[in-house]
Amino acid sequence: MTAKIKNLWYNPAESAFEGRVDVAKGAATYRYPCTVSGPMTMSRKIVKDRMVAQAKRMSDSPGGIYSVI
């Protein structure tokens, strides 16, 4: 299983980073919307690590919001 962050932005109204993470499993790729709460000054590495971990957790769970490409 591999994960790539495709979009990443900061939403000041929510005080959170938001983005889309694509998780490839076999021949399929699943897209997950992810959110990481924190200040705008949070390390990009921490944000990316948390987003990837969140997407992988969603990928391992039955149900949820995702799209297949």
C-alpha positions as CSV (number, residue, x, y, z in Angstrom):
1,M,0.0,0.0,0.0
2,T,1.4,3.4,-1.0
3,A,0.0,6.8,-0.2
4,K,0.5,10.2,-2.0
5,I,-0.8,13.6,-0.9
6,K,-2.3,15.3,-4.0
7,N,-3.7,18.5,-2.6
8,L,-2.8,20.3,0.6
9,W,-3.9,23.6,2.0
10,Y,-4.5,25.4,5.2
11,N,-8.1,26.4,6.2
12,P,-7.8,29.3,8.7
13,A,-11.5,29.2,9.6
14,E,-11.1,25.6,10.9
15,S,-7.4,26.0,12.1
16,A,-6.6,22.9,10.1
17,F,-4.7,21.5,7.1
18,E,-7.0,19.8,4.6
19,G,-6.2,17.8,1.6
20,R,-6.7,14.7,-0.6
21,V,-4.6,11.6,-0.2
22,D,-4.5,8.8,-2.8
23,V,-3.9,5.3,-1.5
24,A,-2.9,2.7,-4.0
25,K,-3.8,-0.9,-3.1
26,G,-3.1,-3.4,-5.8
27,A,-4.5,-2.2,-9.1
28,A,-6.9,0.3,-7.5
29,T,-6.3,3.8,-6.1
30,Y,-8.6,5.2,-3.4
31,R,-9.0,8.9,-2.6
32,Y,-9.6,10.1,0.9
33,P,-10.3,13.6,2.3
34,C,-8.1,14.3,5.3
35,T,-7.9,17.0,7.9
36,V,-5.1,17.7,10.4
37,S,-5.9,20.3,13.1
38,G,-3.1,22.6,14.2
39,P,-1.5,26.0,13.7
40,M,-0.4,27.3,10.3
41,T,3.2,27.1,11.6
42,M,3.0,23.3,12.1
43,S,5.8,21.4,10.4
44,R,4.9,20.3,6.9
45,K,6.5,16.9,7.6
46,I,4.2,16.4,10.7
47,V,1.2,17.4,8.7
48,K,2.0,15.1,5.8
49,D,2.8,12.1,8.1
50,R,-0.5,12.6,9.9
51,M,-2.5,12.9,6.7
52,V,-0.9,9.7,5.3
53,A,-1.6,7.8,8.5
54,Q,-5.2,9.1,8.6
55,A,-5.8,7.9,4.9
56,K,-4.3,4.5,5.6
57,R,-6.5,4.1,8.7
58,M,-9.6,5.0,6.5
59,S,-8.4,2.6,3.8
60,D,-8.2,-0.3,6.3
61,S,-11.7,0.4,7.6
62,P,-14.9,-0.8,6.1
63,G,-17.2,1.9,4.7
64,G,-16.3,5.6,4.7
65,I,-15.9,8.3,2.1
66,Y,-13.6,7.6,-0.8
67,S,-13.6,7.4,-4.6
68,V,-11.9,4.8,-6.8
69,I,-10.0,5.8,-10.0
